[in-house]
């Protein structure tokens, strides 16, 4: 299985899910982004259309996909005390029982700039 990586593009307000993340979740049609700022965790959970704030993902097989989340990313940036808008990335841990991936926001790193 590929590594499960989440990219947080603060400047453009986008979360990018890589292929490993999509595969681990079973390539769901919808996901939820759940945040716990006290624990500095973001959880990505496969869900159905009946779940609150479900985000629809592409139906076709893609290598990565973006989720718009400008307000959520602004909130994360403030809560984490990040003073810049550099793109950050972090790796997740999969919890099959919950069909979820947990990302520790205290362990993000600034993405390489080309």
N, C-alpha and C positions, 0 to 999 in steps of 0.2 A: 504494500500500500504506500502511495506517495505521502509525503509529509502534509499535514493539514495546516495551511497557512492562511492567515487573515491579514490583509493589507488595509490600513486606515489612511486614506488620502484626505488629510485635513483641509487642504487648500480647495479641492474640488467637491468635498462633502460626500465621498464614496467609500464604501466598504467593498473590497474585492475578495471573492472566495476563489481559491485555487481548485485545481482538479482533484487533489487529494481530499480536500474538504467536502466537495460535492460527492465524490465517490463514497467517503466514509458515512455520509448521511443517507446514502442510497439514492442519490439524485432525486430528491423530493421535488414536488411541484411548488410547495410553499415552505418557508422557514419563518421562524420568529427570532428576533434579536432581543435578548434579555440582558439587562445590565444590573450589576450589583456594585455600586461605586464604593461602598464601605469595604467590601472584600476585593475590590479592584479586579472584578471578573466580568467578562462578557461571554454569554452562552448563546450559541447558535443551535436552534432546535428544529428538527423537521416537524411539520405540523400540517393540519388540514385547513381548508377554507373557513371552517367554522371557528377556528381559533382567533383570538384577538390579535390585531395588528399583523396578520399573516402577510408576508411579502412573497409575491409570485416570482418564480424563477423560470428561465427559458425552458421550453419543452424539448428543444433539440439538444443533442449531446455537445456541450461546449467545454473548452479547456479551463475557462474561468468566467466569472460573471460579476458584474457590479451591482451593488444595492445602494440606492440613494439614501443618505442619512445625515444631511447637513446639520440639523438641529441636534440629533443624538451625538454626532461627532464633536460638536461645539461643547455640549455638556460634558462629554468624556474628557475633552482637552482641559476644561476648567477644573473638573474634579481631580484630574491627575496632576494638575499644576504644570502642564506643558506650556512653555512660553512662546513656542514657535509653531509654525504650520507645516513642519517637515512631515513627509510621509513616513509612517511607522508600520512595522510588521511584527507579527507574533505567531507562535506555533501553538497548536491546540492539543488537547487530550480528549480522546473519544470515550463516551459513556454509552455503550450499546443499549443498556437497559432503558435509557431515556431518549435514545436517538438524538443525542446532543453532543456538541463539542464545546469544551470550556477553554477560553483564552485568558491567560493571566496578564492583565494590562500592566502590571508592575514589571513584567519581563519583556516589554516591547523593545525593539531596537529601531533606530533610524535606518530607513531603507537606503541602499546604495544609490548615489546619484550618478547618472551617466553624463 
